[in-house]
Amino acid sequence: MSTPLWEARADLVVVGTGVAGLTAALRARELGLRVLVVTKAAIGDGNTRWAQGGVAVVLPGEHDAGDSVEAHVRDTLVAGAGLCDEDAVAAIIAGGPEAVRRLRERGAVFDPAPGGGLARTREGGHSAFRVVHAGGDATGAEVERALVTAASDSRVPVLEGHIAVDAVRTPLGAVCGLLVLDGNGVPGVLGASAVLLASGGLGQLYQATSNPEVATGDGLALALRAGAAAADVEFVQFHPTVLYTGRGARGRCPLVTEAVRGEGAVLVDATGARVMRGVHPLEDLAPRDVVSAAITRHLADAPGGVDDHVFLDATGIPDLATRFPTVHAACLAAGVDPSAQPIPVAPAAHFACGGVVSDVDGRTGVTGLYAAGEVARTGLHGANRLASNSLLEGLVVGTRTAEAVAADLAMGVLARGGGCASAALPVAPVADRDSLQRVMSRYAAIGRDAEGLAVVGSVLDLSTADRVLDTRQLVEDAALTVAARALIAAAAERTESRGCHVRTDFTERDDANWRRSQVVRLTPTGQPVLADPIAARGAA
C-alpha cells in the first residue's frame, strides 16, 4: 500500500530518541507543546548510549582556574580546521553549563572527583581536563538512561518501531507532517506544525563503524528530499581506536574511548614503536583526524608485518578495569587482557561532522523542518569534531530547538493545522547495501583520490534501481544511497586535504580556494548537486 491508512497529530514530531531528540521533547513538553516522538527501533537503541568519553564542558566552580569557555572555543576551532562557524561554536559551548545542569536535574549522575565536584578527563585536541563522564566510560548510557526515564516520567508519547519515510508538505513547500511506516509496514501520517530530525548519523555507509545498525542517514535523506540543504558531508570522522576484531570486521565494532589515551595510554605498532611520536605536538592526544591519518600512513609501511591494525598500550593505567569498565569488558570478550597486553585497534567510521544545514536553534531552510544532533550541520564541528562535543551539542541545540519551535508557533511562523498535500510513499534510488559499503570503505574512507571516488560513483550507478520505499530496509538503503552520492560529489570536488577529508592526490590544505563549506541539494530526479558554498566564519 502506498497511501496512508492512519493518522496522528502533534505540535512537534521528533524523529529520534537520542540525546538531542529526547532533550528537545522534554523541553517542548515543559513549554506546553503537544509532542510525539518516533523511532524506528526501541527508545534506547540509538547512538547516544554507545558514547563513552563524556561531555566536554567548562563548569564554573568545578574546574581548574586555567580552563575557560574561551579556551574550549579555541580548541574547537583548531580541531575544526578552519571550517567552523565561530558564532555557533561560541553559542553552543557557552550553553554547556546550563545544559548539563538541566541534565543533572533530570537524573543524570556523573562521576565525582575525590576532592569534590565532578571528575574530569582529557581527550584528543583538548588543552585542559574538561570532559565530565559517568560510569567511567559509560557516559552515553547514563545520559540515555536519564533522558528515557525523564521522558517516561513526563509521559512523553513515543512510537517505537516506526520509521520516518518522507516529509509531508504544504503546496508552498512548508513541512506539515511526516509519513511513516509502522512495525507492520503500514503507512501513516503524523501531522505536525513542526518536525525535528534528531535521527543521528550515517556510520553504516562503511563496513566497520562504531555506530549501531540504526545509523543509516535516514534524516539526512529525508531533509534533502524535502528541499533542505546539507553541508560538510565529505567530513566523516574515523575514530582512531576502535577494537580490532579481525580482518574483514563488519557492522558495529567496540569503541576504545579516547579518554584511555587521556589517562596515559599510547599507540604503538607491532614492533613496539610509538606511532604518534613526532607527528604532532600533542602526540597521542592530537585531534582525531590527525591520529587516524597517522595510523593509516604508518600501516602503509606494514611495520612488523602487520598492515591492518596498531596497538594501544594501556598497561600503565593502574585502575583500568574500574576507570574504563566498558572498554575492559569488550577487550576481555575479544580475548585481550588490556591490563597486561596492548589492545589491537584500528580506525573505523565514527561521526558525521556535516549534515542538514541548520542554525543553533535547529531551524533549517525549510519552514517547519528542524534538525539537531549528528544529523545537523550547525557549524560547530567544521572539518573535524573535537572529542566529546557531540553530547554537548545534542543537549544545547535540542533545548534551543524546542524553544525555537515554541517561539515560531507563538509568532505564527508555523501553521497550527491543515493545509497539507496528500501523501504517498516515495520512489527513490536504492543501491545494494553490501556493494555500497564495500566501495565506500575501499575508496571513500581515510585517503581518497579522484580515481577511487569515480569508482564509487560507477558502482553506485550500476547497483541502483528505483524502488517504492515500503519497507524499513528500503528506506534505510535509499538513505544510504543518497548519503553516499552526496558525500562522493562533495569529496570529488574538494581538491585539498582538510580535517577528516584526506585526498592522497591533493595532500595539502588549500585555504586560498577551499576555506568554505560545500552545500549539497537534490535535483527533482534525486541526484545530489553542489550549490552555493557557505563561507567559513571560524578561526583559520
C-alpha positions as CSV (number, residue, x, y, z in Angstrom):
1,M,0.0,0.0,0.0
2,S,1.4,3.4,-0.9
3,T,-1.2,5.7,0.7
4,P,-1.5,6.4,4.5
5,L,-4.1,4.3,6.4
6,W,-3.9,6.0,9.8
7,E,-3.1,9.4,11.2
8,A,-2.0,11.1,14.5
9,R,-1.3,14.8,15.3
10,A,1.0,16.9,17.5
11,D,2.5,20.4,17.6
12,L,6.0,18.9,17.3
13,V,7.0,15.5,16.0
14,V,10.6,14.5,17.0
15,V,12.4,11.8,15.0
16,G,14.9,10.0,17.1
17,T,15.4,9.2,20.8
18,G,19.0,10.1,21.4
19,V,20.3,13.0,23.4
20,A,19.1,15.7,21.0
21,G,15.7,14.2,20.4
22,L,14.7,13.4,23.9
23,T,16.2,16.7,25.3
24,A,14.1,18.6,22.7
25,A,10.9,16.5,23.5
26,L,11.3,17.1,27.3
27,R,11.8,20.9,26.9
28,A,8.9,21.2,24.4
29,R,6.7,19.3,26.9
30,E,7.7,21.8,29.6
31,L,6.7,24.6,27.3
32,G,3.3,23.2,26.8
33,L,3.6,21.8,23.3
34,R,1.9,18.6,22.2
35,V,4.9,16.3,21.4
36,L,5.1,13.0,19.7
37,V,8.4,11.1,19.4
38,V,9.0,8.5,16.7
39,T,11.9,6.0,16.5
40,K,12.4,3.1,14.1
41,A,13.8,0.8,16.8
42,A,13.3,0.8,20.6
43,I,13.6,4.0,22.6
44,G,17.1,3.3,23.9
45,D,18.6,1.8,20.7
46,G,20.2,5.0,19.2
47,N,23.8,6.1,19.1
48,T,23.8,8.1,22.3
49,R,24.1,5.1,24.6
50,W,27.4,4.0,22.9
51,A,29.2,7.3,23.7
52,Q,32.0,6.5,26.1
53,G,34.2,9.6,26.7
54,G,31.9,12.2,28.2
55,V,30.6,15.7,27.8
56,A,33.1,18.4,27.1
57,V,32.0,21.4,29.2
58,V,33.6,24.1,31.4
59,L,31.6,24.1,34.7
60,P,32.1,27.3,36.8
61,G,33.5,26.4,40.3
62,E,34.3,22.8,39.3
63,H,37.3,23.3,37.0
64,D,40.9,24.4,37.3
65,A,41.5,28.2,37.1
66,G,43.5,27.6,33.9
67,D,40.5,26.5,31.9
68,S,37.7,28.6,30.4
69,V,34.9,28.7,27.9
70,E,37.2,30.8,25.7
71,A,39.8,28.0,25.8
72,H,37.2,25.4,24.9
73,V,36.1,27.6,22.0
74,R,39.7,27.9,20.8
75,D,40.3,24.1,20.9
76,T,37.1,23.5,19.0
77,L,38.1,26.0,16.3
78,V,41.5,24.4,15.9
79,A,40.1,20.9,15.6
80,G,37.6,22.1,13.0
81,A,40.5,23.1,10.7
82,G,39.1,26.4,9.6
83,L,35.5,25.4,8.7
84,C,33.7,26.1,12.0
85,D,31.1,28.8,12.3
86,E,32.7,30.8,15.2
87,D,29.4,32.3,16.3
88,A,27.8,28.8,16.5
89,V,30.8,27.4,18.4
90,A,30.6,30.3,20.9
91,A,26.9,29.9,21.5
92,I,26.9,26.1,21.9
93,I,29.9,26.0,24.2
94,A,28.6,28.9,26.3
95,G,25.3,27.0,26.7
96,G,27.0,23.9,28.0
97,P,26.9,24.6,31.8
98,E,23.2,25.2,31.8
99,A,22.6,22.2,29.6
100,V,24.5,19.9,31.9
101,R,22.7,21.4,34.9
102,R,19.3,20.6,33.4
103,L,20.5,17.1,32.6
104,R,21.6,16.5,36.2
105,E,18.2,17.8,37.3
106,R,16.7,15.1,35.1
107,G,18.6,12.5,37.0
108,A,21.9,12.0,35.2
109,V,24.7,11.1,37.6
110,F,28.3,12.0,36.7
111,D,31.4,10.6,38.3
112,P,32.5,12.6,41.3
113,A,36.1,13.9,41.9
114,P,37.8,12.8,45.2
115,G,38.1,16.4,46.3
116,G,34.6,17.5,45.4
117,G,32.9,18.5,42.2
118,L,32.9,16.3,39.1
119,A,35.8,14.1,37.9
120,R,37.3,15.3,34.6
121,T,39.4,13.7,31.9
122,R,41.2,15.0,28.8
123,E,40.7,13.8,25.3
124,G,42.4,14.5,21.9
125,G,42.6,18.2,20.9
126,H,41.6,19.5,24.4
127,S,44.1,21.8,26.2
128,A,42.6,21.0,29.6
129,F,40.9,18.3,31.6
130,R,37.3,19.4,31.0
131,V,35.5,16.2,29.9
132,V,33.0,15.1,32.6
133,H,32.0,11.4,32.5
134,A,29.7,8.8,34.0
135,G,30.3,5.2,34.9
136,G,33.9,5.6,34.0
137,D,33.4,5.1,30.2
138,A,29.6,4.8,30.1
139,T,28.6,8.4,29.8
140,G,26.3,7.9,26.8
141,A,24.5,5.0,28.6
142,E,23.9,7.2,31.7
143,V,22.7,10.2,29.6
144,E,20.3,8.0,27.7
145,R,19.1,6.3,30.9
146,A,18.3,9.6,32.5
147,L,16.5,11.0,29.4
148,V,14.5,7.9,28.8
149,T,13.4,7.8,32.5
150,A,12.6,11.5,32.4
151,A,10.5,11.0,29.2
152,S,8.6,8.2,30.8
153,D,8.0,10.2,34.0
154,S,6.8,13.1,31.9
155,R,4.6,10.8,29.8
156,V,6.1,11.9,26.5
157,P,4.4,9.6,23.9
158,V,6.9,7.6,21.9
159,L,6.1,5.5,18.8
160,E,8.7,2.7,18.7
161,G,9.2,0.6,15.6
162,H,8.0,3.4,13.3
163,I,10.4,4.6,10.6
164,A,10.2,8.1,9.1
165,V,9.9,7.9,5.4
166,D,9.2,11.3,4.0
167,A,8.2,14.8,5.0
168,V,4.6,15.9,4.2
169,R,4.5,19.4,2.8
170,T,2.0,22.1,2.0
171,P,1.6,23.3,-1.6
172,L,4.0,26.2,-0.7
173,G,6.7,23.7,0.4
174,A,6.5,24.0,4.2
175,V,6.7,20.8,6.2
176,C,3.5,20.0,7.9
177,G,4.0,16.4,9.0
178,L,5.7,13.1,8.5
179,L,4.9,10.0,6.5
180,V,5.9,6.9,8.5
181,L,5.7,3.1,8.3
182,D,4.7,1.2,11.4
183,G,6.2,-2.1,12.5
184,N,3.9,-4.0,10.1
185,G,4.8,-1.8,7.2
186,V,1.5,0.1,7.2
187,P,1.9,3.7,6.2
188,G,0.5,6.5,8.3
189,V,0.8,10.3,8.6
190,L,1.9,12.2,11.7
191,G,0.5,15.7,11.2
192,A,2.5,18.4,12.9
193,S,3.3,22.1,12.9
194,A,7.0,21.2,13.2
195,V,9.2,18.2,12.5
196,L,12.5,17.9,14.3
197,L,15.0,15.5,12.8
198,A,17.3,14.1,15.5
199,S,18.0,10.8,13.8
200,G,21.7,10.5,14.2
201,G,24.5,9.8,11.7
202,L,25.4,7.5,8.8
203,G,28.1,5.2,10.1
204,Q,26.5,2.2,8.2
205,L,27.9,3.7,5.0
206,Y,31.0,1.7,5.9
207,Q,31.8,-1.9,6.6
208,A,33.2,-1.2,10.0
209,T,31.9,1.5,12.3
210,S,31.4,2.4,16.0
211,N,27.8,3.2,15.2
212,P,24.8,0.8,15.8
213,E,22.9,-0.7,12.8
214,V,20.3,2.1,13.0
215,A,22.8,4.8,11.8
216,T,21.8,4.8,8.2
217,G,21.4,8.5,7.4
218,D,17.6,8.5,7.3
219,G,17.2,12.1,8.5
220,L,19.7,13.5,6.0
221,A,18.0,11.8,3.1
222,L,14.5,12.9,4.3
223,A,15.7,16.5,4.7
224,L,17.3,16.6,1.2
225,R,14.1,15.2,-0.4
226,A,12.1,17.9,1.5
227,G,14.2,20.7,-0.1
228,A,16.7,21.3,2.7
229,A,20.4,21.8,2.1
230,A,23.3,19.7,3.5
231,A,26.9,20.8,4.0
232,D,30.3,19.4,5.1
233,V,29.1,15.8,4.2
234,E,32.5,14.9,2.9
235,F,33.9,15.2,6.5
236,V,33.3,11.8,8.2
237,Q,35.3,11.3,11.3
238,F,37.1,8.0,11.7
239,H,37.7,7.2,15.4
240,P,41.4,6.1,15.6
241,T,40.9,3.5,18.3
242,V,38.1,1.0,17.6
243,L,38.8,-2.5,18.9
244,Y,40.3,-4.6,16.1
245,T,38.4,-7.9,16.0
246,G,39.9,-9.4,12.8
247,R,40.4,-8.7,9.1
248,G,37.1,-8.0,7.4
249,A,35.1,-7.0,10.5
250,R,31.6,-5.8,9.7
251,G,29.0,-3.7,11.5
252,R,29.4,-2.1,14.9
253,C,32.8,-2.6,16.5
254,P,33.5,-1.8,20.1
255,L,34.9,1.6,20.7
256,V,38.0,2.2,22.9
257,T,37.4,5.7,24.1
258,E,39.9,8.5,23.5
259,A,39.9,9.1,27.3
260,V,42.1,6.0,27.6
261,R,44.8,8.0,25.9
262,G,43.9,10.9,28.0
263,E,44.9,8.8,31.1
264,G,48.2,7.9,29.6
265,A,47.8,5.1,27.0
266,V,50.0,5.3,23.9
267,L,49.7,4.0,20.3
268,V,52.4,1.5,19.2
269,D,52.9,-0.6,16.2
270,A,53.7,-4.3,16.0
271,T,57.4,-3.6,16.7
272,G,56.6,-1.6,19.8
273,A,57.5,1.8,18.1
274,R,55.4,4.8,19.1
275,V,53.0,5.7,16.2
276,M,52.4,9.4,17.2
277,R,55.9,10.4,18.3
278,G,57.0,13.4,16.3
279,V,53.7,13.5,14.3
280,H,52.0,16.3,16.3
281,P,52.9,18.5,19.3
282,L,50.1,16.7,21.3
283,E,51.3,13.2,20.1
284,D,48.7,10.6,21.2
285,L,46.3,13.4,22.2
286,A,46.3,15.1,18.8
287,P,42.8,15.7,17.2
288,R,41.2,12.5,15.8
289,D,41.7,13.3,12.2
290,V,45.4,13.6,12.8
291,V,45.7,10.4,14.7
292,S,43.5,8.3,12.3
293,A,45.5,9.6,9.3
294,A,48.8,9.0,11.0
295,I,47.8,5.4,11.8
296,T,46.8,4.8,8.2
297,R,50.1,6.2,6.9
298,H,52.0,4.2,9.4
299,L,50.3,0.9,8.4
300,A,51.2,1.5,4.7
301,D,54.7,0.5,5.7
302,A,53.5,-2.7,7.4
303,P,55.9,-2.4,10.4
304,G,56.4,-5.9,11.9
305,G,54.3,-7.4,9.0
306,V,51.0,-6.0,10.4
307,D,49.2,-3.8,7.9
308,D,45.7,-3.6,9.2
309,H,45.9,-2.5,12.9
310,V,48.1,-1.0,15.6
311,F,48.1,-1.3,19.3
312,L,47.0,0.9,22.2
313,D,49.3,0.2,25.2
314,A,47.2,1.0,28.3
315,T,49.1,-1.4,30.6
316,G,50.5,1.6,32.6
317,I,47.0,2.7,33.8
318,P,46.7,1.1,37.3
319,D,42.9,1.2,37.6
320,L,42.0,0.4,34.0
321,A,39.2,-2.1,34.9
322,T,37.4,0.4,37.2
323,R,38.1,3.6,35.3
324,F,37.1,2.0,31.9
325,P,34.8,-0.9,32.7
326,T,33.2,-0.9,29.2
327,V,36.5,-1.0,27.4
328,H,37.9,-3.6,29.7
329,A,34.9,-5.9,29.3
330,A,35.0,-5.5,25.4
331,C,38.7,-6.4,25.4
332,L,38.2,-9.5,27.6
333,A,35.3,-10.6,25.3
334,A,37.8,-10.4,22.4
335,G,40.4,-12.4,24.2
336,V,42.6,-9.5,25.2
337,D,43.6,-8.6,28.8
338,P,44.2,-4.8,28.5
339,S,45.9,-4.7,31.9
340,A,48.6,-7.0,30.7
341,Q,48.8,-6.6,26.9
342,P,48.3,-3.9,24.3
343,I,44.9,-3.6,22.8
344,P,44.6,-4.1,19.0
345,V,42.9,-1.1,17.4
346,A,42.2,0.4,14.0
347,P,40.3,3.4,12.7
348,A,36.6,3.0,11.9
349,A,33.8,5.3,10.8
350,H,32.5,7.2,13.8
351,F,30.8,10.6,13.3
352,A,29.4,12.7,10.5
353,C,30.7,16.2,11.0
354,G,28.3,17.6,8.4
355,G,24.6,17.2,7.8
356,V,21.5,19.2,7.3
357,V,22.3,22.9,7.3
358,S,20.7,24.5,10.4
359,D,21.3,27.2,12.9
360,V,22.0,26.8,16.6
361,D,18.2,26.9,17.1
362,G,17.6,23.9,14.8
363,R,16.0,25.9,12.0
364,T,16.7,24.7,8.5
365,G,15.9,26.5,5.2
366,V,12.5,24.7,5.0
367,T,9.7,26.2,7.1
368,G,8.5,23.6,9.7
369,L,11.6,21.4,9.4
370,Y,14.3,21.5,12.2
371,A,17.4,19.4,12.8
372,A,19.6,18.8,15.9
373,G,22.4,16.4,16.9
374,E,24.6,14.5,14.5
375,V,22.1,14.8,11.6
376,A,22.6,18.6,11.7
377,R,25.3,20.8,10.5
378,T,25.3,23.8,12.9
379,G,28.9,24.8,12.1
380,L,30.2,23.5,15.5
381,H,32.4,20.8,14.1
382,G,33.8,22.2,10.9
383,A,36.1,19.7,9.2
384,N,36.7,17.6,12.3
385,R,34.8,17.2,15.6
386,L,36.6,17.9,18.8
387,A,36.2,14.9,21.2
388,S,33.1,14.9,23.4
389,N,31.5,17.9,21.8
390,S,28.7,15.8,20.4
391,L,26.7,15.1,23.6
392,L,27.2,18.8,24.4
393,E,25.7,19.8,21.0
394,G,22.8,17.5,21.5
395,L,21.9,18.9,24.9
396,V,22.3,22.5,23.9
397,V,20.7,22.5,20.5
398,G,18.0,20.1,21.5
399,T,16.9,22.6,24.2
400,R,17.2,25.6,21.9
401,T,15.2,23.9,19.1
402,A,12.3,23.2,21.4
403,E,12.3,26.8,22.4
404,A,12.5,27.9,18.8
405,V,9.5,25.8,17.8
406,A,7.5,27.3,20.6
407,A,8.5,30.8,19.6
408,D,7.8,30.1,15.9
409,L,4.3,28.8,16.8
410,A,3.6,31.8,19.0
411,M,4.6,34.2,16.2
412,G,2.5,32.5,13.6
413,V,5.5,31.3,11.6
414,L,4.2,27.7,11.8
415,A,0.7,26.5,10.8
416,R,-1.4,25.1,13.6
417,G,-3.0,22.5,11.4
418,G,-4.4,21.7,7.9
419,G,-3.0,22.7,4.5
420,C,-1.0,19.5,3.9
421,A,-0.9,18.0,0.5
422,S,-1.8,14.3,0.1
423,A,0.9,11.9,0.9
424,A,2.1,8.7,-0.7
425,L,5.2,6.6,-0.3
426,P,8.0,8.0,-2.4
427,V,10.0,6.2,-5.1
428,A,13.8,6.7,-4.7
429,P,17.1,5.2,-6.0
430,V,18.2,2.3,-3.9
431,A,21.7,0.7,-4.2
432,D,22.8,-2.7,-3.0
433,R,24.0,-2.1,0.6
434,D,26.8,-4.6,0.6
435,S,28.3,-3.2,-2.7
436,L,27.9,0.3,-1.3
437,Q,29.6,-0.4,2.0
438,R,32.5,-2.3,0.2
439,V,33.3,0.5,-2.2
440,M,32.8,3.3,0.3
441,S,35.2,1.5,2.7
442,R,37.8,0.9,0.0
443,Y,37.7,4.3,-1.8
444,A,36.0,6.9,0.4
445,A,37.3,6.3,3.9
446,I,40.7,7.6,5.1
447,G,42.6,8.5,2.0
448,R,40.7,9.3,-1.2
449,D,41.6,10.2,-4.7
450,A,39.8,11.1,-7.9
451,E,40.1,7.7,-9.5
452,G,38.7,5.9,-6.4
453,L,35.8,8.3,-6.0
454,A,34.9,7.8,-9.6
455,V,34.8,4.0,-9.0
456,V,32.4,4.5,-6.1
457,G,30.1,6.6,-8.4
458,S,30.2,4.0,-11.1
459,V,29.4,1.1,-8.7
460,L,26.5,3.0,-7.2
461,D,25.1,3.8,-10.6
462,L,25.3,0.1,-11.7
463,S,23.8,-1.3,-8.5
464,T,21.0,1.3,-8.1
465,A,17.3,0.9,-9.0
466,D,14.3,3.0,-8.3
467,R,12.1,1.4,-5.6
468,V,8.9,2.3,-3.7
469,L,10.0,2.8,-0.1
470,D,7.5,0.5,1.5
471,T,9.8,-1.4,4.0
472,R,12.3,-0.3,6.7
473,Q,15.2,-1.8,4.8
474,L,14.3,0.0,1.6
475,V,14.0,3.3,3.4
476,E,17.4,2.8,5.0
477,D,19.1,1.6,1.8
478,A,17.7,4.6,-0.1
479,A,19.0,6.9,2.6
480,L,22.5,5.3,2.4
481,T,22.4,5.7,-1.4
482,V,21.6,9.4,-1.1
483,A,24.2,10.0,1.6
484,A,26.9,8.1,-0.4
485,R,26.2,10.1,-3.6
486,A,26.2,13.4,-1.7
487,L,29.5,12.5,0.1
488,I,31.1,11.4,-3.2
489,A,30.1,14.6,-5.0
490,A,31.5,16.8,-2.3
491,A,34.7,14.7,-1.8
492,A,35.4,14.7,-5.5
493,E,35.0,18.5,-5.7
494,R,37.2,19.3,-2.7
495,T,40.7,19.1,-4.2
496,E,42.6,19.5,-0.9
497,S,43.2,17.7,2.3
498,R,41.5,19.2,5.4
499,G,40.3,17.7,8.7
500,C,38.7,14.3,8.1
501,H,38.9,14.7,4.3
502,V,42.2,13.3,3.2
503,R,43.0,13.4,-0.5
504,T,46.1,11.3,-1.5
505,D,46.2,13.2,-4.8
506,F,45.9,16.6,-3.1
507,T,47.7,16.3,0.1
508,E,47.9,19.9,1.2
509,R,45.4,22.2,2.8
510,D,44.4,25.0,0.5
511,D,43.0,28.0,2.4
512,A,43.1,30.2,-0.6
513,N,40.5,28.2,-2.5
514,W,38.8,25.8,-0.1
515,R,38.2,27.6,3.2
516,R,34.4,27.2,2.6
517,S,31.7,24.6,3.2
518,Q,30.2,22.9,0.2
519,V,26.5,22.8,0.1
520,V,24.6,19.8,-1.5
521,R,20.9,19.8,-2.7
522,L,18.9,17.2,-4.5
523,T,17.6,17.7,-8.1
524,P,14.0,16.8,-8.8
525,T,15.3,13.4,-10.1
526,G,17.0,12.8,-6.8
527,Q,20.6,13.5,-7.8
528,P,22.8,15.4,-5.4
529,V,24.3,18.6,-6.8
530,L,26.6,21.2,-5.4
531,A,25.1,24.6,-4.7
532,D,26.4,27.9,-3.5
533,P,29.0,27.3,-0.7
534,I,29.0,28.7,2.8
535,A,32.0,30.9,3.6
536,A,33.9,29.9,6.7
537,R,33.5,32.2,9.7
538,G,35.8,30.5,12.1
539,A,39.5,30.7,13.0
540,A,41.8,29.7,10.2
